[in-house]
């Protein structure tokens, strides 16, 4: 996997020659994921506001609910949940597609034509992931914050005005927190692309092997995302 990462970084210099492939992958990873990301982020923000708001109301602290939702979405829930979504929706498809090409010797055919499969297949997916995952995270953060504001204002037990919610949010949420979330999301995007491409290239065993590779890519991506989340949180605190 480390060797594959080194090759991908080496071939990044060839990105201008692969713009159509990169844009195609960005459309699959970014644009096609927006509807699911919208629903997920909106309800995560609503649940977060509901859970914390009801508890804070018991102590008269519901006015800081905007800060809690904002911090939670931007620093943790936004990057992690969005990365899980991309890994499950796009990473699995990525591993399956490359796995099919490996099993049916299409990768060998590319090598015969003197086309490096890492440059042609892995590098565009890697660049698309490190661009689209942070963009999806920013979008998801915004939708989650809107969902939290909606439930905070409409729930009779919480009832925090939009102005109070916004003031609490802007007072607590700084550019540093947004930067931390974007840094995490770029690393998570790189992990998804690297793991899924590696698993796809290493697939063997026919149709059964393709199914196993798809499952393995998602599970390994989830595990590495959580490990990287802890490490990055510790380093960036």
C-alpha positions in Angstrom: 0.0 0.0 0.0 2.9 2.4 0.8 4.4 1.5 -2.6 1.1 2.3 -4.3 0.9 5.6 -2.5 4.4 6.5 -3.6 3.5 5.7 -7.3 0.3 7.8 -7.0 2.2 10.8 -5.7 4.8 10.4 -8.5 2.1 10.3 -11.2 0.3 13.4 -9.8 2.6 15.4 -12.1 0.7 13.8 -15.0 -2.7 15.2 -13.7 -3.0 17.9 -16.4 -3.0 15.1 -19.0 -5.8 13.2 -17.2 -8.3 16.0 -16.6 -11.2 14.2 -18.2 -10.7 11.1 -16.0 -10.4 13.3 -12.9 -13.5 15.2 -13.7 -15.4 12.0 -14.3 -14.4 10.7 -10.9 -15.2 14.0 -9.3 -18.7 13.8 -10.7 -19.2 10.2 -9.3 -17.6 11.0 -5.9 -18.9 14.5 -5.4 -22.0 15.4 -7.4 -23.7 12.0 -7.3 -23.2 11.8 -3.5 -24.8 15.2 -2.8 -28.4 13.9 -2.3 -27.4 11.2 0.2 -25.0 13.6 1.9 -27.7 16.2 2.3 -30.2 13.8 4.0 -27.5 12.4 6.2 -26.1 15.8 7.3 -29.5 17.4 7.9 -30.7 14.6 10.2 -27.4 14.3 12.0 -27.6 18.0 12.8 -31.2 17.7 13.9 -30.5 14.7 16.1 -27.5 16.4 17.6 -29.5 19.5 18.4 -32.4 17.5 19.8 -30.2 15.3 22.1 -28.1 18.2 23.5 -30.9 20.7 23.6 -33.2 18.7 25.7 -30.4 18.0 28.2 -29.1 21.6 28.2 -32.6 22.9 28.8 -32.7 21.2 32.2 -29.8 23.4 33.3 -30.8 26.5 31.4 -27.9 26.2 29.0 -29.8 25.7 25.7 -28.5 29.1 24.4 -25.1 27.5 23.6 -26.6 24.8 21.4 -25.4 26.6 18.3 -21.8 26.3 19.5 -22.2 22.6 20.3 -23.7 21.7 17.0 -21.2 23.8 15.1 -18.2 22.3 16.8 -19.5 18.8 16.6 -20.3 19.0 12.9 -17.2 20.9 11.8 -14.6 19.0 13.8 -15.9 15.5 14.1 -19.2 14.4 12.8 -19.0 16.2 9.4 -15.6 14.7 8.4 -16.1 11.3 9.8 -19.7 10.7 8.7 -19.1 12.1 5.2 -16.0 9.9 4.8 -17.9 6.9 5.9 -20.6 7.7 3.3 -18.0 8.2 0.5 -16.2 5.0 1.5 -19.4 3.0 1.5 -20.9 4.5 -1.6 -18.0 5.3 -3.8 -15.1 3.4 -2.3 -16.8 0.1 -2.6 -17.7 0.8 -6.3 -14.1 1.8 -6.9 -12.7 -1.4 -5.4 -15.3 -3.5 -7.3 -14.5 -1.8 -10.6 -10.8 -2.2 -10.3 -11.3 -5.8 -9.0 -13.2 -6.7 -12.1 -10.5 -5.3 -14.3 -7.9 -7.2 -12.3 -9.7 -10.5 -12.3 -10.5 -10.4 -16.0 -7.0 -9.3 -16.9 -7.9 -5.8 -18.2 -5.1 -4.5 -16.0 -2.6 -6.8 -17.8 -4.0 -5.5 -21.1 -3.2 -1.9 -20.1 0.4 -2.9 -19.2 0.7 -4.6 -22.6 -0.3 -1.3 -24.2 2.4 0.4 -22.1 -0.2 2.2 -20.0 0.6 2.4 -16.3 -2.6 1.3 -14.4 -1.6 3.5 -11.4 -1.4 6.6 -13.6 -4.5 5.7 -15.6 -6.8 4.4 -12.9 -5.5 5.1 -9.4 -4.2 8.7 -9.7 -7.4 10.3 -11.0 -9.4 8.6 -8.2 -6.9 9.8 -5.6 -7.1 13.4 -6.8 -10.9 13.3 -7.1 -11.2 12.0 -3.5 -8.9 14.6 -1.9 -10.8 17.4 -3.7 -14.4 16.1 -3.3 -14.4 14.8 0.3 -13.5 18.2 1.8 -16.1 19.9 -0.5 -18.7 17.4 0.7 -17.7 18.0 4.3 -18.1 21.7 4.0 -21.5 21.2 2.3 -22.5 18.7 5.0 -21.4 21.0 7.8 -23.6 23.8 6.5 -26.6 21.5 6.0 -26.1 20.0 9.5 -25.9 23.4 11.1 -29.2 24.4 9.3 -30.9 21.2 10.6 -29.7 22.0 14.1 -31.0 25.5 13.9 -34.4 24.3 12.6 -35.0 21.8 15.4 -33.6 24.2 18.1 -36.2 26.8 17.0 -39.2 24.6 16.4 -38.9 22.2 19.3 -41.1 23.5 22.1 -38.9 22.2 24.9 -35.8 23.8 23.6 -36.9 26.9 21.7 -33.8 28.8 20.9 -34.2 31.7 18.4 -32.3 31.7 15.2 -30.5 34.9 16.2 -29.3 33.3 19.5 -28.3 30.1 17.7 -26.3 32.1 15.1 -24.6 34.3 17.8 -23.6 31.2 19.8 -22.3 29.5 16.6 -20.2 32.4 15.3 -18.8 33.2 18.7 -17.5 29.6 19.2 -16.7 28.6 15.6 -13.4 30.0 14.3 -11.4 29.4 11.1 -9.1 27.1 13.0 -11.9 24.6 13.6 -12.9 24.7 9.9 -9.3 24.2 9.0 -9.0 21.2 11.3 -12.2 19.6 9.7 -10.8 20.2 6.2 -7.4 18.8 7.1 -9.1 15.6 8.4 -11.3 15.3 5.4 -8.4 15.5 3.0 -6.6 12.8 4.9 -9.7 10.6 5.0 -10.2 11.1 1.2 -6.6 10.0 0.6 -7.2 6.9 2.8 -10.4 6.0 0.9 -8.7 6.2 -2.5 -5.6 4.5 -1.5 -7.3 1.6 0.3 -9.9 0.9 -2.4 -7.4 1.1 -5.2 -5.0 -1.2 -3.4 -7.7 -3.7 -2.6 -9.0 -3.5 -6.2 -5.6 -4.1 -7.7 -4.9 -7.0 -5.3 -8.2 -8.8 -6.1 -8.2 -12.5 -7.1 -10.5 -15.5 -7.2 -13.2 -14.6 -9.6 -16.6 -13.3 -8.7 -16.3 -14.5 -5.1 -13.0 -12.6 -4.8 -14.6 -9.4 -6.2 -17.3 -9.6 -3.5 -14.8 -10.2 -0.8 -12.6 -7.3 -2.0 -15.5 -4.9 -2.0 -16.4 -5.8 1.6 -12.7 -5.7 2.7 -12.2 -2.2 1.1 -15.1 -0.7 3.0 -14.2 -2.3 6.4 -10.5 -1.4 6.1 -11.4 2.2 5.1 -13.7 2.6 8.1 -11.0 1.3 10.5 -8.2 3.5 9.1 -10.5 6.5 9.1 -11.2 6.1 12.8 -7.5 5.5 13.6 -6.5 8.5 11.6 -9.3 10.6 13.2 -7.8 9.9 16.7 -4.2 10.6 15.6 -5.1 13.9 13.8 -7.3 15.0 16.7 -4.4 14.5 19.1 -1.9 16.3 16.8 -4.2 19.2 16.0 -5.5 19.9 19.5 
